[in-house]
Each structure stands twice: as C-alpha cells, then as structure tokens.
Amino acid sequence: MNAVNPATGEIVETYEEDDPSDVADALDYAETAFETWQDRPRREREELLASAAELLRERQSEYAELMTREMGKPLAQAESEIEKCAWVCEHYAEYASDYLEDEYHPSPAGTEVKTSYEPLGPVLAVMPWNFPFWQVFRFAAPNLVAGNVGLLKHASNVPGCALAIEEVFRDAGFPENAFQTLLVSSDLVEDVIDDERVKATTLTGSGPAGSAVAAASGERIKKSVLELGGSDPFVVLDDADLETTIEEGVWARNQNSGQSCIAAKRFVVHDEVYDEFVSGLVEGAESLTVGDPMDPDTDVGPQASPDLMENLHSQVGRSIEAGATLETGGEPLDRDGAFYPPTVLTDVPDDAPAAQDELFGPVAAVFRVDDEEEAITRANDTWFGLGGSVWTTDRERGERLAHDIEAGCVYVNRVVASDPRVPFGGVGISGFGRELSEAGIKEFVNRKTVWVQ
C-alpha cells in the first residue's frame, strides 16, 4: 500500500497490507478487548480521552506534516485539524458521563424504570482521506468513551495517518486492541461486516460506498451510520453584508483545496447583488495562492490524486460544453503534482454536472435568482441534503429560510462546519444517523430498558 505525495507524485512510504488472516486476528483481539473495556469505569475512559488530546497537541506538527505529505492538505489547515481532534476528545472527556447518564421514567409506585446506555461491541469505521484525522476522531472519541472498541478501515492513500491514529490511542494508555487499524482494500470490507463479532458500522465517503456498506449492514441487521456527499447551497440574499459574505464564500468553497463534503458548492445569489458578488468571488478566488502545501503561504494545495483532479476537470469541461460560463480557472496547472486552480462557473444549465453532481474540488457554481422563493427552490434542487447556509443581515429572515432548506444542518451567516457540541449528519443521499454531541454518542449503544419491581 503506497502513500503518494500528490504535490510531487513521489512515493512517501510503502506499507504492508493486512491479509485475511491478519483481519481475523484483529477481530479476535477486538472481541477480547471489548470484554474488559466495557467494564472500565466511564471516568477512567474519559481520563484516557483527555490524555489522547494532550498527545495530539504534543505531536501536532508531526501529524500535520504526515497528513500534508499523504493527501496534500495545506500545512496550516492540517495543524488546525489536529487541534480539532484534540477538542473532540476533550469534549467527550468532559461530557460523556452526562450524555450517557441513566434516564428515569414514570412508573408505578414501588418500581424503578430507567433507560441505560450500554456499549455494543466492536464497531467498524470506513473513513475517507479528505480529513484523515478528524473524520476518524469524531467517530472514535464518543464510541471509545461509550465502551465500544474500534476497527478502522481508512482510505488507502493515507495509511500513515491510519497507523498514527492507532498510535495515539495506544500511547494515551488505552488497552491494547481497543482501537485497531486494518490496512486492507475495500474488497475485504463486506467480509468484515459479515463477521458476527462486528456489531455496527459507520462510513464517511461517497454515495456508492455508503450504499454498499448500508446494504451489507442491513442484510445482517446491523446498525449503520452514513455521512456521504453534499452539494451544499450558499444562499446570498439581497440584504447580505457582501464584504463579509464574499470573504466567507471564497473560504467556504476552497477550504481543504475544495475537497470537503460540507464545502459550499452551489452559490445561489439574489439578482440585486449578483454582479457584485460574482465579481468579488472571482477576485477572491484569483487572490488565493495555489502551491506547495508545506509552504505556510499556500491557501490551496493539490488535489489528493491525479485521478481525482482529472475527474473534476472532466466535470468542469462538460459543464462548459453544456453552456456554463467560465469566469476564472478551469485548467490544471502546468506543473508537477495534481494542482487545480480555484474556479468559478456562472450561467450553469440545470443538466450540467456543476448543477447535478458533487464537484469535489475548488470549483464554485453560481446561480442567479430573483427572490426568496426561487432561492429556496434552487437550494433544494438536489438529491443531496448535507448542509447549507443563508447570508442576510436580517437574522429572523435567515432563520425562517433555514427551516425551508432540506438539509441536515443549515447555518445563518456562518460557513457550515462540524462541531463536537452539535449533532452532524445529512438527509437524502447524504446519509442518515448523526455524529457528535449527545446524538452521536448514542448511535452505537444499547438503549436498554431496566424495570425493577
């Protein structure tokens, strides 16, 4: 399994893949680890999570550089990702006991009835490369502190990150095999799900991958949580603070080199401010520095692989052929590495890829609308339903329209982001279930009713 630097095309390191025998051993180890881990006092588990947070901060530079080498994230953004992972560990170290406290119910005199939240066992997590630490930690932190054990099948282009995450939990003092990395291809995922020792699954990734995991889990009556793709609308109303909205819009589309499920992808802009907004968006896109992700001045690094960049460029080309106008960007950079520039498309036809599909890279599609009603119609004209945002100086107006957007999370005057304090997830083909906060920690537990007469 090769880790290839997408900025240079060079092999960073080669790792030996696990074979079916290794996977079988890992499942044995997970089952054994769960037998004792589930009985550890929750406060001890919380203390270990706090230790993991400390280690992440101590090794922030090391892990950030590893992330940048393997998938091309600009170094400053990689450092922020490690900080966010420490935050989610600290959040659950502080609040897990409150989230999982027994809930008492009305009952006849002389009886006591409650719901207790008990762990299920080994949980398989299939995770993506775009946020190679954060996506894993937002699964692992709540589930480990709840008493489950974790099995990670990470994306094949970030094996070093996968092993580093296992290292964090081991070095923080978690029991051996409470969290294990499986360096395997996707071909073995269904076999792992099929194993009776695996009690639940979660996946963050593409629609086809999510469908396959959901089908395999459902066939075996196993709980699953899916966070899939998004084509988030960024709705700009006629009373928006344009200076701030443009600045945030440029970042919302181009953060993580545009490779984010919750990045703003479809900019739905009121006619009265359309021209000024497009001009500012183009100017902002052109001002971003595309280059070496290890350089602190870089805003946009490479796409994670040449294949991903070629697919993105094909979507842009087909959108232009369908009638979209290219305002800036639109051609891979003539240099080593998978570099694609921030790109803005306008006049996008309804049947173009930029309107119909998820563009997983720094490409913004802008749509002109005449009023609120048309804005909401356009925002909801998608199969996806992960996130969205509304930009207006009228907070009440923004909240009213937020309820009309069909998505798992809608932010008013703020870029969409996942946050340990609030539930996160989507609707439609963007998945089901929730991560983070109290909702996330309760996805993979047995909500056991206990009646004492």
Secondary structure, 3 states (H helix, E strand, C coil): CEEECCCCCCEEEECCCCCHHHHHHHHHHHHHHHHHHCCCCHHHHHHHHHHHHHHHHHCHHHHHHHHHHHHCCCHHHHHHHHHHHHHHHHHHHHHHHHHCCCEEECCCCCCEEEEEEEECCEEEEECCCCCCCHHHHHHHHHHHHCCCEEEEECCCCCHHHHHHHHHHHHHCCCCCCCEEECCCCHHHHHHHHHCCCCCEEEEECCHHHHHHHHHHHHHCCCEEEEECCCCEEEEECCCCCHHHHHHHHHHHHHHHHHCCCCCEEEEEEEHHHHHHHHHHHHHHHHHCCECCCCCCCCCECCCCCHHHHHHHHHHHHHHHHHCCEEEECCCCCCCCCCCCCCEEEECCCCCCHHHHCCCCCCEEEEEEECCHHHHHHHHCCCCCCCEEEEECCCHHHHHHHHCCCCCCEEEECCCCCCCCCCCECCCHHHEECCECHHHHHCCCEEEEEEEEC
